[in-house]
């Protein structure tokens, strides 16, 4: 049996596309797939999946530090 398993991670976020843009810029991982609920950043050895959280309020500005 042959598998193409690779290391990876999953992140859930209210604004999944914005977070995917951040991680793509920080890691140079290209987006392999994107739609309204998921973005997959991919390389030969690693895959990062960012899922949208339904029902979360949209952020129009960064949170105020406490």
N, C-alpha and C positions, 0 to 999 in steps of 0.2 A: 504494500500500500504506500502510495506516495502522496504527501501533503505539501502544500506551499504555505505552511504556517509562518507567521512573522510576529514579532513583538508588537504590541499596540496598547492603546488606551481609549477609553470612552469618556467624554465629558458631556454633561447636560447643561444647557444654558438658555436663558430667555431670548437672547439675540445670537443665535448660533452662527449666522453669517458674519457678524462683526467679530465674534471670537475666533472664527476660522481665519479671517483676514489677519488678525493679530498673530496667531500661531504660524500661519503660512509665512508671514514676514520674518518672524523670529527664528524659524527653523529651516527655511527654504524648502519646505515640503510643498509640492504642487497639489492642487485640488484635483483628485481623480474623479469625483462625483459630487454633485450638489443639487439639491432640490429645496422645496419649501420646508422640509423637516429634518434634513440631515446634510452634513458636509463630510466628505472623507478626504483627508490629507494622506498622501501615500508616497512611500519610497520602496526600494527593493527589500529593505530590512525592517521597516516600521510603518504602522498605519495608525492614524489618529482619527477617531470618529467623533464628530460633534453633533449631538442631537438637540433639537429644539424642545424646550419644556412648554407644553401647552398651558394656557391660562395664566402665565406669568405676566405681570405688568411690564410694559415697555419702558425703558429708561431713556429719557430725552436729554439727560445731563448726568455727569458722574455723581456718585453719592458723596454726601458731605462727610469728610473724615471726622471721626469721633475721638 
